[in-house]
Each structure stands twice: as structure tokens, then as C-alpha cells.
């Protein structure tokens, strides 16, 4: 890439001052990215939609030339959500073919509730050697 020549005319003094202030803060360790990440005003989940609308950004934009990749040529069938839905449908069809038996597995047996069993004191104690006739 070639850096273009400076535009004709003088730099706006207000703009130059703002740039110098930002450069000075950067030299002192301040970071714009750090500020954006930690600023409460940027934690709005709708900020992306607002920024896209405000700056007129194409959400599916690209830096590739249209001959290489043009997102405007994509159809609704090429959308990620549609591709994912088709993949899930295919997996469901593959997991059980029509007419194939469905196998069930036992979840085990449950112990009877404690209220159904008589209290331990009411039951006679069994002994290996006792009550032989």
C-alpha cells in the first residue's frame, strides 16, 4: 500500500488538539478499548444495533472485492440459522429411521416411601439363630 499525500490546506486546530490529547493519554497508558470495555454506557446489549444504524454499517460487509466474495449474492438458504436448522433436521432423521424400533431403558426402581414401611421398633428383629423350632 502507498500512503497518499497530505490533503491540501491546514489542519483544523481543534481537531489537532483533540488528536494530541488522545496521543498523550495513550502514551500515559490510557486505552480506548479498555475504556469501552469498562464503561457502563457500552454495556447496553442493543449497542451493536444502534451503532450499525448510526454509522450505516453493512452487517454482512466484507473487505474482499465482490469478485471474490459478495454477501449480497447469498440467498436465505445460505443463512447460518437456516443451515443450522437443516443440519438439526438431518440429525433427527438419522438418529431414528422410519419403522426402526425405539429402545427404552429402565430408569431403575424406586424405594418405597418411608411412610409405607412400618417403624423399626414395630418390626420384630430377625436373628440368624433365634426362633428355630
N, CA, C and O of each residue as an XYZ file, in Angstrom:
532
protein
N       0.831     -1.180      0.000
C       0.000      0.000      0.000
C       0.871      1.238      0.000
O       1.971      1.230      0.554
N       0.394      2.283     -0.609
C       1.113      3.546     -0.670
C       0.342      4.560      0.152
O      -0.871      4.710      0.002
N       1.062      5.257      1.025
C       0.414      6.293      1.833
C       0.175      7.495      0.938
O       1.108      7.991      0.305
N      -1.058      7.966      0.875
C      -1.339      9.107     -0.010
C      -0.715     10.389      0.541
O      -0.355     10.476      1.715
N      -0.601     11.363     -0.330
C      -0.089     12.671      0.077
C      -1.058     13.330      1.047
O      -2.244     12.999      1.076
N      -0.544     14.267      1.841
C      -1.393     15.011      2.764
C      -2.379     15.850      1.971
O      -2.052     16.351      0.895
N      -3.583     16.004      2.499
C      -4.552     16.840      1.787
C      -4.086     18.302      1.798
O      -3.338     18.710      2.686
N      -4.518     19.069      0.835
C      -4.106     20.476      0.803
C      -4.747     21.262      1.938
O      -5.841     20.924      2.388
N      -4.087     22.286      2.392
C      -4.625     23.168      3.419
C      -4.078     22.824      4.790
O      -3.341     21.853      4.965
N      -4.458     23.649      5.761
C      -4.005     23.464      7.138
C      -4.969     22.561      7.891
O      -6.141     22.440      7.535
N      -4.444     21.920      8.954
C      -5.249     21.052      9.809
C      -6.079     21.925     10.736
O      -5.601     22.941     11.240
N      -7.319     21.526     10.957
C      -8.191     22.245     11.875
C      -7.548     22.242     13.264
O      -7.237     21.166     13.775
N      -7.336     23.408     13.898
C      -6.661     23.453     15.202
C      -7.400     22.659     16.284
O      -6.758     22.035     17.130
N      -8.719     22.671     16.273
C      -9.481     21.921     17.276
C      -9.274     20.421     17.122
O      -9.133     19.693     18.104
N      -9.258     19.976     15.880
C      -9.043     18.558     15.602
C      -7.617     18.146     15.977
O      -7.400     17.068     16.530
N      -6.652     19.012     15.672
C      -5.259     18.715     16.022
C      -5.104     18.629     17.543
O      -4.376     17.770     18.040
N      -5.768     19.493     18.271
C      -5.687     19.468     19.741
C      -6.298     18.176     20.296
O      -5.742     17.558     21.203
N      -7.424     17.786     19.752
C      -8.059     16.540     20.204
C      -7.145     15.350     19.940
O      -7.005     14.463     20.783
N      -6.526     15.339     18.767
C      -5.621     14.246     18.430
C      -4.426     14.227     19.383
O      -4.023     13.162     19.850
N      -3.863     15.393     19.672
C      -2.717     15.472     20.590
C      -3.110     14.996     21.988
O      -2.336     14.299     22.645
N      -4.303     15.367     22.444
C      -4.778     14.911     23.767
C      -4.906     13.394     23.800
O      -4.499     12.761     24.774
N      -5.467     12.805     22.750
C      -5.623     11.355     22.676
C      -4.258     10.673     22.629
O      -4.050      9.658     23.293
N      -3.327     11.226     21.849
C      -1.979     10.655     21.772
C      -1.287     10.725     23.127
O      -0.600      9.782     23.520
N      -1.460     11.831     23.844
C      -0.844     11.988     25.171
C      -1.431     10.963     26.153
O      -0.687     10.347     26.917
N      -2.737     10.779     26.140
C      -3.362      9.795     27.033
C      -2.874      8.388     26.703
O      -2.650      7.582     27.606
N      -2.707      8.089     25.418
C      -2.206      6.773     25.017
C      -0.789      6.560     25.524
O      -0.452      5.473     25.994
N       0.052      7.603     25.432
C       1.424      7.496     25.948
C       1.442      7.299     27.455
O       2.365      6.682     27.988
N       0.432      7.816     28.150
C       0.352      7.684     29.615
C      -0.330      6.396     30.049
O      -0.580      6.199     31.238
N      -0.634      5.517     29.102
C      -1.179      4.212     29.451
C      -2.684      4.069     29.329
O      -3.220      2.995     29.601
N      -3.373      5.113     28.931
C      -4.822      5.012     28.740
C      -5.111      4.250     27.451
O      -4.372      4.372     26.475
N      -6.178      3.469     27.449
C      -6.542      2.696     26.279
C      -8.011      2.925     25.957
O      -8.872      2.806     26.829
N      -8.288      3.250     24.716
C      -9.675      3.460     24.285
C     -10.448      2.154     24.412
O     -11.592      2.153     24.869
N      -9.833      1.038     24.012
C     -10.510     -0.256     24.110
C     -10.832     -0.594     25.558
O     -11.924     -1.078     25.857
N      -9.886     -0.339     26.460
C     -10.121     -0.608     27.888
C     -11.284      0.253     28.395
O     -12.133     -0.222     29.149
N     -11.313      1.513     27.975
C     -12.394      2.405     28.385
C     -13.744      1.891     27.888
O     -14.721      1.873     28.637
N     -13.794      1.475     26.629
C     -15.059      0.985     26.066
C     -15.508     -0.281     26.781
O     -16.692     -0.437     27.078
N     -14.578     -1.182     27.059
C     -14.941     -2.431     27.742
C     -15.479     -2.184     29.143
O     -16.364     -2.910     29.595
N     -14.965     -1.178     29.838
C     -15.342     -0.953     31.231
C     -16.391      0.133     31.423
O     -16.909      0.288     32.529
N     -16.717      0.880     30.390
C     -17.701      1.949     30.528
C     -19.101      1.352     30.633
O     -19.491      0.501     29.833
N     -19.840      1.808     31.621
C     -21.182      1.290     31.842
C     -22.109      1.582     30.655
O     -23.001      0.790     30.351
N     -21.896      2.705     29.996
C     -22.764      3.080     28.885
C     -22.616      2.153     27.686
O     -23.507      2.110     26.838
N     -21.512      1.409     27.593
C     -21.313      0.490     26.477
C     -21.788     -0.924     26.800
O     -21.631     -1.815     25.965
N     -22.350     -1.157     27.952
C     -22.825     -2.496     28.327
C     -24.247     -2.769     27.853
O     -24.832     -3.801     28.182
N     -24.784     -1.865     27.099
C     -26.132     -1.999     26.569
C     -26.129     -3.107     25.511
O     -25.364     -3.026     24.550
N     -26.969     -4.141     25.663
C     -26.969     -5.228     24.678
C     -27.441     -4.780     23.292
O     -27.166     -5.455     22.301
N     -28.140     -3.664     23.213
C     -28.625     -3.180     21.925
C     -27.634     -2.238     21.263
O     -27.944     -1.656     20.223
N     -26.441     -2.073     21.842
C     -25.485     -1.103     21.318
C     -25.063     -1.429     19.888
O     -24.864     -0.525     19.077
N     -24.928     -2.716     19.578
C     -24.496     -3.098     18.231
C     -25.508     -2.620     17.198
O     -25.137     -2.036     16.180
N     -26.785     -2.869     17.464
C     -27.818     -2.440     16.523
C     -27.809     -0.926     16.357
O     -27.966     -0.419     15.246
N     -27.625     -0.204     17.463
C     -27.619      1.255     17.393
C     -26.398      1.765     16.630
O     -26.510      2.700     15.837
N     -25.229      1.156     16.863
C     -24.021      1.577     16.151
C     -24.132      1.284     14.659
O     -23.733      2.102     13.830
N     -24.673      0.119     14.317
C     -24.847     -0.238     12.907
C     -25.767      0.764     12.228
O     -25.506      1.199     11.107
N     -26.847      1.129     12.914
C     -27.795      2.083     12.340
C     -27.181      3.478     12.252
O     -27.344      4.160     11.241
N     -26.483      3.904     13.292
C     -25.926      5.254     13.336
C     -24.826      5.451     12.284
O     -24.788      6.476     11.602
N     -23.926      4.452     12.157
C     -22.809      4.586     11.234
C     -23.087      3.997      9.849
O     -22.204      3.980      8.991
N     -24.310      3.517      9.632
C     -24.713      2.949      8.344
C     -23.756      1.833      7.911
O     -23.262      1.820      6.784
N     -23.513      0.914      8.820
C     -22.606     -0.195      8.562
C     -23.404     -1.352      7.982
O     -24.491     -1.672      8.463
N     -22.856     -1.977      6.945
C     -23.475     -3.194      6.417
C     -23.028     -4.335      7.320
O     -21.835     -4.627      7.408
N     -23.966     -4.975      7.984
C     -23.628     -6.040      8.938
C     -22.904     -7.199      8.270
O     -22.055     -7.843      8.888
N     -23.233     -7.466      7.023
C     -22.594     -8.571      6.315
C     -21.516     -8.044      5.378
O     -21.207     -8.678      4.370
N     -20.951     -6.903      5.697
C     -19.935     -6.311      4.838
C     -18.650     -7.111      4.838
O     -18.438     -7.975      5.689
N     -17.799     -6.814      3.880
C     -16.544     -7.525      3.741
C     -15.514     -6.602      3.100
O     -15.862     -5.630      2.430
N     -14.266     -6.915      3.313
C     -13.187     -6.176      2.662
C     -12.754     -6.849      1.373
O     -11.935     -6.305      0.632
N     -13.290     -8.015      1.100
C     -12.964     -8.705     -0.145
C     -13.644     -8.007     -1.319
O     -14.724     -7.440     -1.155
N     -13.029     -8.041     -2.495
C     -13.709     -7.482     -3.671
C     -14.903     -8.362     -4.028
O     -14.887     -9.565     -3.764
N     -15.933     -7.776     -4.624
C     -17.135     -8.555     -4.958
C     -16.850     -9.765     -5.837
O     -17.604    -10.737     -5.800
N     -15.784     -9.731     -6.624
C     -15.461    -10.886     -7.467
C     -15.048    -12.081     -6.613
O     -15.241    -13.226     -7.024
N     -14.484    -11.832     -5.432
C     -14.050    -12.919     -4.553
C     -15.183    -13.361     -3.645
O     -15.457    -14.556     -3.531
N     -15.852    -12.397     -2.991
C     -16.943    -12.726     -2.060
C     -17.896    -11.553     -1.996
O     -17.511    -10.445     -1.621
N     -19.142    -11.801     -2.363
C     -20.165    -10.763     -2.313
C     -21.315    -11.263     -1.457
O     -22.096    -12.097     -1.914
N     -21.441    -10.772     -0.216
C     -22.516    -11.253      0.651
C     -23.911    -10.921      0.132
O     -24.886    -11.552      0.540
N     -24.018     -9.945     -0.757
C     -25.331     -9.601     -1.315
C     -25.860    -10.724     -2.194
O     -27.067    -10.803     -2.421
N     -24.986    -11.599     -2.697
C     -25.415    -12.696     -3.549
C     -25.922    -13.904     -2.753
O     -26.466    -14.841     -3.338
N     -25.752    -13.890     -1.446
C     -26.200    -15.026     -0.634
C     -27.723    -15.053     -0.583
O     -28.372    -14.010     -0.503
N     -28.281    -16.253     -0.631
C     -29.726    -16.401     -0.542
C     -30.123    -16.692      0.897
O     -29.264    -16.879      1.758
N     -31.416    -16.728      1.152
C     -31.884    -17.053      2.501
C     -31.495    -18.468      2.905
O     -31.328    -18.754      4.091
N     -31.352    -19.346      1.932
C     -30.946    -20.719      2.214
C     -29.505    -20.790      2.711
O     -29.124    -21.758      3.368
N     -28.699    -19.768      2.401
C     -27.301    -19.746      2.819
C     -27.119    -19.116      4.194
O     -26.001    -19.069      4.707
N     -28.193    -18.633      4.793
C     -28.122    -18.006      6.107
C     -27.740    -19.043      7.159
O     -28.175    -20.192      7.085
N     -26.931    -18.646      8.135
C     -26.448    -19.576      9.155
C     -27.597    -20.255      9.901
O     -27.562    -21.466     10.115
N     -28.612    -19.488     10.297
C     -29.718    -20.085     11.056
C     -30.423    -21.158     10.229
O     -30.800    -22.202     10.762
N     -30.600    -20.913      8.948
C     -31.273    -21.894      8.086
C     -30.396    -23.131      7.895
O     -30.899    -24.255      7.904
N     -29.093    -22.931      7.722
C     -28.187    -24.071      7.585
C     -28.195    -24.903      8.863
O     -28.216    -26.132      8.800
N     -28.179    -24.251     10.010
C     -28.202    -24.964     11.297
C     -29.518    -25.723     11.467
O     -29.509    -26.859     11.941
N     -30.638    -25.126     11.095
C     -31.932    -25.808     11.200
C     -31.960    -27.047     10.299
O     -32.462    -28.097     10.699
N     -31.427    -26.921      9.097
C     -31.387    -28.084      8.200
C     -30.485    -29.175      8.765
O     -30.794    -30.360      8.633
N     -29.365    -28.790      9.398
C     -28.467    -29.777      9.997
C     -29.173    -30.514     11.133
O     -29.048    -31.734     11.239
N     -29.910    -29.803     11.983
C     -30.644    -30.443     13.084
C     -31.711    -31.396     12.552
O     -31.885    -32.495     13.078
N     -32.429    -30.971     11.504
C     -33.444    -31.842     10.906
C     -32.802    -33.121     10.379
O     -33.336    -34.213     10.572
N     -31.664    -32.987      9.717
C     -30.966    -34.150      9.182
C     -30.532    -35.080     10.307
O     -30.677    -36.297     10.191
N     -29.995    -34.518     11.411
C     -29.578    -35.350     12.546
C     -30.753    -36.094     13.146
O     -30.617    -37.259     13.519
N     -31.903    -35.448     13.249
C     -33.095    -36.117     13.783
C     -33.518    -37.270     12.882
O     -33.885    -38.340     13.368
N     -33.468    -37.052     11.575
C     -33.827    -38.133     10.657
C     -32.828    -39.275     10.747
O     -33.221    -40.438     10.657
N     -31.548    -38.973     10.924
C     -30.529    -40.009     11.003
C     -30.590    -40.769     12.324
O     -30.264    -41.955     12.378
N     -31.005    -40.088     13.384
C     -30.998    -40.750     14.686
C     -32.020    -41.877     14.752
O     -31.791    -42.851     15.469
N     -33.133    -41.788     14.040
C     -34.127    -42.867     14.051
C     -34.772    -42.940     12.684
O     -35.512    -42.041     12.286
N     -34.495    -43.994     11.981
C     -35.111    -44.210     10.672
C     -36.559    -44.624     10.866
O     -36.911    -45.177     11.908
N     -37.401    -44.364      9.876
C     -38.811    -44.741      9.949
C     -38.931    -46.253     10.117
O     -38.256    -47.012      9.421
N     -39.776    -46.684     11.024
C     -40.034    -48.098     11.241
C     -39.034    -48.761     12.165
O     -39.234    -49.910     12.557
N     -37.978    -48.078     12.521
C     -36.985    -48.671     13.421
C     -37.559    -48.701     14.834
O     -38.229    -47.759     15.259
N     -37.295    -49.788     15.560
C     -37.838    -49.863     16.909
C     -37.171    -48.817     17.810
O     -35.999    -48.472     17.657
N     -37.956    -48.347     18.728
C     -37.451    -47.376     19.697
C     -37.058    -48.155     20.938
O     -37.877    -48.887     21.493
N     -35.841    -48.012     21.371
C     -35.392    -48.751     22.557
C     -35.554    -47.874     23.799
O     -35.227    -46.687     23.800
N     -36.061    -48.490     24.831
C     -36.236    -47.811     26.097
C     -35.324    -48.481     27.113
O     -35.103    -49.691     27.056
N     -34.815    -47.723     28.009
C     -34.009    -48.311     29.077
C     -34.662    -47.972     30.403
O     -35.261    -46.911     30.577
N     -34.527    -48.909     31.335
C     -35.145    -48.746     32.640
C     -34.414    -47.664     33.422
O     -33.188    -47.559     33.388
N     -35.180    -46.891     34.103
C     -34.597    -45.864     34.961
C     -34.318    -46.418     36.341
O     -33.858    -45.686     37.218
N     -34.591    -47.719     36.554
C     -34.383    -48.321     37.869
C     -35.687    -48.348     38.641
O     -36.717    -47.888     38.148
N     -35.647    -48.881     39.841
C     -36.836    -48.935     40.679
C     -36.670    -47.949     41.819
O     -35.561    -47.640     42.255
N     -37.786    -47.479     42.275
C     -37.770    -46.534     43.389
C     -38.003    -47.287     44.688
O     -38.785    -48.236     44.737
N     -37.328    -46.861     45.723
C     -37.561    -47.434     47.049
C     -38.921    -46.956     47.530
O     -39.323    -45.831     47.232
N     -39.652    -47.820     48.289
C     -40.963    -47.371     48.773
C     -40.779    -46.186     49.715
O     -39.756    -46.070     50.390
N     -41.758    -45.329     49.753
C     -41.657    -44.175     50.647
C     -41.523    -44.635     52.097
O     -41.997    -45.712     52.458
N     -40.892    -43.837     52.905
C     -40.652    -44.178     54.312
C     -41.961    -44.336     55.082
O     -42.015    -45.107     56.041
N     -43.002    -43.632     54.690
C     -44.278    -43.719     55.393
C     -44.939    -45.074     55.168
O     -45.730    -45.505     56.007
N     -44.647    -45.754     54.079
C     -45.273    -47.037     53.781
C     -44.664    -48.158     54.612
O     -45.352    -49.143     54.881
N     -43.438    -48.055     55.021
C     -42.789    -49.099     55.814
C     -43.124    -48.900     57.294
O     -43.172    -47.766     57.771
N     -43.360    -50.022     58.038
C     -43.646    -49.862     59.472
C     -42.388    -49.372     60.184
O     -41.276    -49.629     59.723
N     -42.554    -48.678     61.287
C     -41.399    -48.191     62.029
C     -40.512    -49.344     62.476
O     -40.995    -50.463     62.653
N     -39.242    -49.089     62.658
C     -38.268    -50.125     63.010
C     -38.597    -50.782     64.341
O     -38.331    -51.971     64.514
N     -39.171    -50.036     65.295
C     -39.482    -50.615     66.602
C     -40.628    -51.614     66.509
O     -40.667    -52.558     67.298
N     -41.562    -51.444     65.578
C     -42.719    -52.319     65.468
C     -42.372    -53.647     64.819
O     -43.084    -54.626     65.041
N     -41.344    -53.721     64.053
C     -40.969    -54.963     63.386
C     -40.141    -55.810     64.336
O     -39.259    -55.302     65.028
N     -40.433    -57.117     64.364
C     -39.586    -57.973     65.205
C     -38.206    -58.105     64.585
O     -38.045    -58.170     63.366
N     -37.249    -58.142     65.443
C     -35.881    -58.233     64.967
C     -35.585    -59.671     64.579
O     -35.845    -60.594     65.352
N     -35.047    -59.861     63.395
C     -34.744    -61.200     62.928
C     -33.327    -61.539     63.344
O     -32.427    -60.699     63.311
N     -33.150    -62.795     63.738
C     -31.849    -63.260     64.145
C     -31.514    -64.507     63.369
O     -32.405    -65.266     62.987
N     -30.277    -64.718     63.139
C     -29.830    -65.899     62.428
C     -30.093    -67.157     63.234
O     -30.389    -68.205     62.660
N     -29.989    -67.074     64.582
C     -30.119    -68.243     65.422
C     -31.427    -68.326     66.164
O     -31.776    -69.382     66.692
N     -32.158    -67.226     66.214
C     -33.383    -67.223     67.020
C     -34.577    -67.823     66.308
O     -34.554    -67.996     65.089
N     -35.623    -68.142     67.060
C     -36.907    -68.634     66.583
C     -36.792    -69.890     65.746
O     -37.481    -70.018     64.734
N     -35.916    -70.845     66.154
C     -35.841    -72.113     65.445
C     -36.664    -73.132     66.175
O     -36.637    -73.206     67.403
N     -37.381    -73.902     65.439
C     -38.170    -74.939     66.078
C     -37.707    -76.293     65.716
O     -38.275    -77.283     66.176
